[in-house]
Amino acid sequence: MVKVIMGLKGSGKTKQLIDLVTKAVNEESGDVIVIEKEAKMTYDIPYRARLIFANQYDICGDYEFFKGFLSGLHAGNYDVTHIFIDSLGKIVDDISNEKLESFLAWVDAFGKKEDVDFTITISRENETVSEDIKKYF
């Protein structure tokens, strides 16, 4: 399953993500991973969630590298049940409809194949995205 939380800056996306991380840690039996660009949620999420800072691994910019990173996370730990990604637009350079549709389709297929749920926040107006992206809301 892929869930996208979208809205402009200050609309409460990160707060909603933190609540979902807390719920996942308390209810799911597997490991929960949170990826953000830099250390901002360190004290906001439960310590049992694995917090990863994208800038420490030079992920920023490229979708293909990010896909490989996500695949590697799962390959190194088959117990991952949920991956949360905060502010995708800060991790990758291009969140145009075309690139975003392709990435979300890949994440959806990967998640179904490996039994991993994804929740992704994106700073963007809901009205500016295609129907292929809106189906993940």
C-alpha positions in Angstrom: 0.0 0.0 0.0 1.1 3.5 -0.8 -0.4 6.6 0.9 0.6 10.1 -0.2 0.0 13.0 2.1 0.1 16.2 0.1 -0.3 19.9 0.9 1.5 23.1 1.0 4.2 24.0 3.6 2.6 24.4 7.0 -0.5 22.3 6.3 0.3 19.7 9.0 1.8 16.9 6.8 4.7 16.2 9.1 2.5 16.1 12.2 0.2 13.7 10.5 3.2 11.6 9.5 4.5 11.5 13.1 1.1 10.3 14.3 1.1 7.6 11.7 4.7 6.5 12.6 3.7 6.3 16.3 0.6 4.2 15.4 2.7 1.9 13.1 5.3 1.3 15.8 2.7 0.5 18.4 0.5 -1.8 16.1 2.8 -3.4 13.5 4.9 -6.5 14.3 7.8 -5.5 12.0 10.3 -2.8 11.7 9.3 0.8 10.9 11.7 3.1 9.0 11.4 6.9 8.6 13.4 8.7 6.0 13.8 12.5 6.1 16.4 14.8 4.5 17.9 16.0 7.7 17.5 15.6 11.5 14.2 17.3 12.4 12.0 14.5 13.8 14.7 13.0 16.1 12.7 13.7 19.3 9.2 13.5 17.7 9.0 9.8 16.7 9.3 6.7 18.9 12.8 5.4 19.5 11.8 2.0 18.0 11.4 3.5 14.6 14.6 3.6 12.6 15.2 7.2 11.5 17.4 7.8 8.5 18.7 11.1 7.3 18.9 11.2 3.5 21.7 13.8 3.4 24.0 11.4 5.3 23.9 9.0 2.4 24.0 11.5 -0.4 20.6 10.3 -1.6 19.4 13.7 -2.7 18.5 14.3 -6.3 18.2 11.0 -8.2 15.1 8.7 -8.2 17.1 5.7 -9.4 19.6 6.1 -6.6 16.7 6.5 -4.1 15.0 3.3 -5.5 18.2 1.4 -5.0 18.5 2.7 -1.5 14.9 1.6 -0.6 15.6 -1.8 -2.2 18.8 -2.1 -0.1 17.0 -1.2 3.1 14.6 -4.1 2.5 17.3 -6.5 1.3 19.2 -5.8 4.5 16.2 -6.3 6.7 13.2 -8.5 5.6 11.3 -7.5 8.8 10.6 -3.9 7.5 6.8 -3.5 7.3 6.5 0.2 6.8 8.7 3.0 5.3 7.7 6.6 5.8 9.3 9.3 3.6 9.0 12.9 4.8 9.2 15.7 2.2 10.0 13.7 -1.0 10.7 17.0 -2.8 13.6 17.7 -0.5 15.1 14.3 -1.2 14.7 14.2 -5.0 15.0 17.1 -7.4 12.0 16.6 -9.6 8.5 16.1 -8.4 6.8 16.8 -11.7 3.8 14.7 -12.5 5.6 12.4 -14.9 8.5 11.6 -12.5 6.2 11.4 -9.5 3.8 9.0 -11.2 6.7 6.7 -12.3 8.2 6.7 -8.7 4.8 6.0 -7.0 4.1 3.2 -9.5 7.4 1.7 -8.7 7.0 2.1 -4.9 3.5 0.6 -5.2 4.7 -2.5 -7.1 7.7 -2.9 -4.8 5.5 -2.6 -1.7 3.1 -5.2 -3.0 5.9 -7.6 -4.0 7.8 -7.3 -0.7 4.8 -6.6 1.7 6.0 -3.2 2.7 3.7 -0.2 3.2 4.8 3.3 2.2 3.6 6.7 3.4 5.1 9.7 1.6 4.6 13.4 2.3 5.0 15.9 -0.6 4.8 19.7 -0.4 2.6 20.6 -3.3 -1.0 21.6 -4.0 -3.3 18.7 -4.4 -5.0 20.3 -7.4 -1.8 20.4 -9.4 -1.3 16.6 -9.6 -2.7 14.0 -12.1 -5.3 11.4 -11.3 -2.6 8.7 -11.4 -1.1 10.5 -8.3 -4.4 11.3 -6.6 -5.3 7.6 -6.4 -2.7 7.3 -3.6 -4.3 10.0 -1.4 
